[in-house]
Structure formats: C-alpha cells, structure tokens
Amino acid sequence: MRAVIVDEPGDESVLRIGEVETPTPGVGEILVRTVASGVNRADVLQRQGHYPPPPGVTDTIGLEASGVVAEVGEGVTRWRVGDEVVALLAGGGYAEFFVVKEGQAIAPPPGVDLVSAAGVLEVAATVLSNVRVGRLRAGQVFLVHGGAGGIGTFATQYAKALGAIVAATAGSERNLEHCREFGADFAFDYHGDWVDALREATGGADMILDIIGAKYLELNVKALKKGGHLVVIGLQGGVKGTLNLGLLLNKSATVAATSLRFRPDEEKAAICQAVEQEVWPMLADGRIKPSPETRIPFDDVRDAHLQLASGRNIGKIVLTQ
C-alpha cells in the first residue's frame, strides 16, 4: 500500500510517498481503507523527531483518519466490511489502509461527509477528555490558546455548549475575528498583555487549555483564578519553563499535562464512546459547527505540513486519498 514515509527527522522535505506492507488486523481490530486523514501539530513534531510513537506502534504518521472497513479481525462485533468509520489512532493514518482497535473507531458524525469527518475525532476527543481533567462547569471562565486552530475552534464551541464564558488567544485580527465568530466572548492578541486583559474582563480563568507549554507556564498561572486548573496539551513553546510555586500554592491551583496518544486502549475507547454519545449530537443540532477546512491531496502532504507550520492556517487540514 502507499504510505507517507519519513526516513529521518527533518523539515517537510523529508516526507515522501512510498510502498509499505498493508497491515493485517489482529484480534479485536479492523482494517480500514482510508478516505482522508487529519493533519495535527503532533504530526509535525513526530516528523521532526520530537514525538515518537508508543512502543509497538507503526512509525507511519497520523493520529486520526476516516474510511471504510475492509476487513475485520477475530472477535470484532460492532463493525462489518463496508461500514464507514472515523478512528482515533496512535499512528498510521497517513496511509492507504490503517488498522485500529474496534473501540477506537466510531460512526462518523451525522450529516458530516467522510472527508470532513477525518478531522473531527482527534480534536473532539482531546477537548472532551481534557475539559474533564480541568473540571469545567457552567458559568466558569475557560481560556484556550490558539483559538483559530482546529483544537481552539472546537474547544471554544464545546465550552460554550457547556455554559462556560470563553476567552481565546490568537495572533492576528483575522484570527481573532474567527475566534469571535465561533463563539468566544473575549479574544485577545497574544502579542499583547493578554493576562491583564483577561483578568480585567473576567477576573481570570477557572480553566486554561494550553497548547504552548513552557513559554506560557508562568503567564498561565498568573491568569488563573483561585482554585483554577491549567491543562497543558502541547509544547509549541518549549518543554522547560519556570514556575512560581508560591503563586500556585496561594491560588490553590493545579497544573496537569496530558497526552491522548499514550493513554491505555481501554481509556481511549471510553473517550471515543463519550464523543459519539455527547459531541455528535451537538454537531447534529448545530451547537457545534465544523471548523473551516482545507483539503489537500495525499500526494501533497509536504504542502499540508508547510501550511500547518506556517501559523497562518485557520481550522483543520485534511489529506484526501
């Protein structure tokens, strides 16, 4: 089968299309013919050599994809050949076929075509699971960094659907307007003093969903209310930061860092089930709108990574077979 191959870490030029062996589904797994693959920041990090897959997982990049079931392994009960699915993967999405555990594949969202569906599950699973970590409740203030990206666009709408007051950061007026369009009550330019702007507007955040990491660690703690929760899910701003533990203690706040990719299969299956039961109805009734989407042919995977890394992309990028 055709797949994206990375022979050694580097910039987007190291991505190439080549032939690899088609995987075989094991017990409790399905083989899916890929229709489209979501492109995520984690894919860029893996290409650069900073985010290797878990032991035993394929080196092929790709954490989410959609397609049609081509073969079912022993013990599979839900899926049949020909069923349409979206899948949460630990790797392997940038390929003509992928294998996934039965519980980490769910039906596409109602009314969403398979190509667009490829870019929904990973962000939905990431946001839902981490909002639970942050214990967000109706009436609380929620801040998401990178509000114009796939995660930020979805998180803004999901938090609003839960009844939260939502703030987002972005880096241009175009992106700030996007944040407002998708429901942010407040949108702050991260080039400015967003901490003071947030505290003046809301008194601070009860929960922060952060894709930046080290660069924003101290700032995020300053932006929290007493008893607030910072949940770090990305490291675009580095891996090593400083933290005023006295400030954290005085605020009785918490800092958590999570990775969806490395969670146990059973936990990921439970998250997928929660997405299907809780989030898909929100998409069906319009409480959550699909993010703006850029479709790029599979053979142009380098262009997809270049566009994502540019910082100018709004919404989601998907590779189409």
Residue pairs with C-beta under 8 A, 6 or more apart in sequence:
1 19
1 20
1 21
1 22
1 95
1 96
1 97
2 17
2 18
2 19
2 95
2 96
2 298
3 17
3 18
3 19
3 20
3 60
3 94
3 95
3 96
4 15
4 16
4 17
4 60
4 61
4 62
4 94
4 95
4 298
4 301
5 15
5 16
5 17
5 18
5 20
5 60
6 14
6 15
6 16
6 46
6 47
6 59
6 61
7 14
7 16
8 14
9 47
9 48
9 49
9 50
10 47
10 48
10 49
11 48
12 47
12 302
12 303
12 305
12 306
12 309
13 302
14 47
15 47
15 301
15 302
15 305
17 298
17 299
17 301
20 60
20 95
22 31
22 96
22 97
23 31
23 58
23 92
23 97
23 98
23 99
24 31
24 71
24 99
25 31
25 71
25 72
25 73
25 76
25 99
26 73
26 74
26 99
27 73
27 74
27 75
28 73
28 74
28 75
28 76
28 101
28 102
28 103
29 73
29 76
29 99
29 100
29 101
29 102
30 69
30 71
30 72
30 73
30 76
30 79
30 85
30 99
30 100
30 102
30 105
31 69
31 70
31 71
31 72
31 73
31 97
31 98
31 99
32 65
32 67
32 68
32 69
32 70
32 85
32 87
32 97
32 98
32 99
32 100
32 105
33 67
33 68
33 69
33 70
33 96
33 97
34 65
34 66
34 67
34 93
34 95
34 96
34 97
34 98
34 321
35 65
35 66
35 67
35 68
35 114
35 115
35 118
35 320
35 321
36 65
36 66
36 67
36 114
36 115
36 116
36 117
36 118
36 119
36 295
36 318
36 319
36 320
36 321
37 62
37 64
37 65
37 66
37 93
37 94
37 118
37 298
37 318
37 319
38 62
38 63
38 64
38 65
38 93
38 118
38 119
38 120
38 121
38 122
38 123
38 150
38 316
38 317
38 318
38 319
39 119
39 296
39 304
39 305
39 308
39 316
39 317
39 318
39 319
40 63
40 64
40 122
40 150
41 149
41 211
41 234
41 236
41 308
42 51
42 63
42 261
43 61
43 62
43 63
43 94
43 305
43 308
44 305
44 308
44 309
45 51
45 235
46 52
46 53
46 61
47 61
47 305
53 59
53 90
53 91
53 261
54 90
54 91
54 261
54 262
57 90
57 91
57 92
58 91
58 92
59 91
60 91
60 92
60 93
60 94
60 95
61 91
61 93
61 94
62 89
62 91
62 92
62 93
62 94
62 95
62 98
63 88
63 89
63 90
63 91
63 93
63 122
63 261
64 86
64 87
64 88
64 89
64 93
64 118
64 119
64 121
64 122
65 86
65 87
65 89
65 92
65 93
65 98
65 118
66 84
66 85
66 86
66 87
66 108
66 114
66 115
66 117
66 118
67 84
67 85
67 87
67 97
67 98
67 114
68 82
68 83
68 84
68 85
68 114
69 79
69 80
69 81
69 82
69 83
69 84
69 85
70 81
70 97
71 81
72 79
72 80
72 81
75 102
76 102
77 102
78 102
79 85
79 102
79 105
84 107
84 108
84 114
85 100
85 105
85 106
85 107
85 108
86 105
86 106
86 107
86 108
86 109
86 114
86 117
86 118
86 120
86 121
87 93
87 98
87 100
87 104
87 105
87 106
87 121
88 100
88 104
88 105
88 121
88 122
88 125
88 260
88 268
88 271
88 272
89 98
89 100
89 104
90 261
92 98
92 99
92 100
94 298
94 301
94 319
96 321
101 265
101 268
101 269
103 265
103 266
103 268
103 269
103 272
103 273
104 265
104 268
104 269
104 272
105 272
106 121
106 272
106 273
106 275
106 276
107 276
107 280
108 114
108 117
109 117
109 120
109 279
109 280
109 283
109 284
110 280
110 283
110 284
111 283
111 284
112 120
112 283
112 290
115 295
115 318
115 320
116 290
116 293
116 318
118 318
118 319
119 150
119 291
119 293
119 316
119 317
119 318
120 154
120 283
120 290
120 316
121 272
121 275
122 260
123 150
123 151
123 154
123 155
123 291
123 316
124 154
124 158
124 275
124 279
125 260
125 268
125 271
125 272
125 275
126 151
126 233
126 260
127 151
127 154
127 155
127 158
127 209
128 158
128 271
128 274
128 275
128 278
128 279
129 258
129 260
129 271
129 274
130 209
130 231
130 233
130 258
131 142
131 155
131 158
131 159
131 162
131 207
131 209
133 229
133 231
133 256
133 258
134 207
134 208
134 209
134 229
134 231
134 256
135 207
135 229
136 142
136 159
136 162
136 164
136 206
136 207
137 162
137 163
137 164
137 206
138 162
138 163
138 164
139 163
139 164
139 165
140 164
140 165
140 206
140 207
141 164
141 165
141 166
141 167
141 202
141 203
141 204
141 205
141 206
141 207
141 225
142 155
142 159
142 164
142 165
142 166
142 167
142 205
142 206
142 207
142 208
142 209
143 166
143 167
143 168
143 169
143 198
143 205
143 207
143 208
143 209
143 223
144 151
144 152
144 155
144 156
144 159
144 166
144 167
144 168
144 169
144 208
144 209
145 152
145 168
145 169
145 190
145 208
145 209
145 210
145 211
145 212
145 216
146 152
146 169
146 170
146 211
146 212
146 234
146 236
147 153
147 155
147 156
147 168
147 169
147 170
147 175
147 176
147 178
147 179
147 184
147 187
148 168
148 170
148 175
148 176
148 178
148 179
148 314
148 315
149 211
149 313
149 314
149 315
150 291
150 315
150 316
150 317
151 209
151 211
151 233
152 168
152 170
152 179
152 211
153 178
153 182
153 291
153 292
153 314
153 315
153 316
154 288
154 291
155 209
156 166
156 168
156 179
156 182
156 183
156 184
157 182
157 183
157 282
157 287
157 288
157 289
158 279
158 282
158 288
159 166
160 166
160 183
160 287
161 282
161 287
161 288
165 185
165 202
166 183
166 184
166 185
166 186
167 184
167 185
167 186
167 187
167 188
167 198
167 201
167 202
167 205
168 179
168 184
168 186
168 187
168 188
169 187
169 188
169 189
169 190
169 194
170 176
170 178
170 179
170 187
170 188
170 189
170 190
171 189
171 190
171 191
171 311
172 189
173 189
174 314
175 314
176 187
176 188
176 189
177 187
178 292
178 314
178 315
179 187
180 187
182 289
182 291
186 197
186 198
186 201
186 202
188 194
188 197
188 198
194 219
194 223
195 219
195 222
195 223
198 204
198 205
198 223
199 223
203 225
204 223
204 224
204 225
204 228
205 223
205 224
205 225
205 228
206 224
206 225
206 227
206 228
206 229
207 228
207 229
207 230
207 231
208 220
208 223
208 224
208 228
208 229
208 230
208 231
209 231
209 233
210 216
210 220
210 230
210 231
210 232
210 233
210 234
211 233
211 234
211 236
212 234
212 235
212 236
212 237
213 232
213 234
213 235
213 236
213 237
213 238
213 239
213 241
214 235
214 237
214 238
214 239
214 240
214 241
215 236
215 237
215 238
215 241
216 237
216 241
217 232
217 241
217 242
217 243
217 255
218 241
218 242
218 243
218 244
220 230
221 230
221 243
221 244
221 247
221 248
221 251
221 253
221 255
222 247
224 230
224 251
224 253
225 251
226 251
226 252
226 253
227 251
227 252
227 253
228 251
228 253
228 254
229 253
229 254
229 256
230 253
230 254
230 255
230 256
231 256
231 257
231 258
232 255
232 256
232 257
232 258
233 257
233 258
233 259
233 260
243 255
248 255
260 268
260 271
263 271
279 288
282 288
283 289
283 290
291 315
291 316
292 314
292 315
292 316
293 315
293 316
293 317
293 318
294 307
294 313
294 315
294 316
294 317
294 318
295 318
295 320
296 303
296 304
296 307
296 317
296 318
296 319
296 320
297 319
297 320
298 319
298 320
298 321
301 319
304 317
304 319
307 313
307 317
308 317
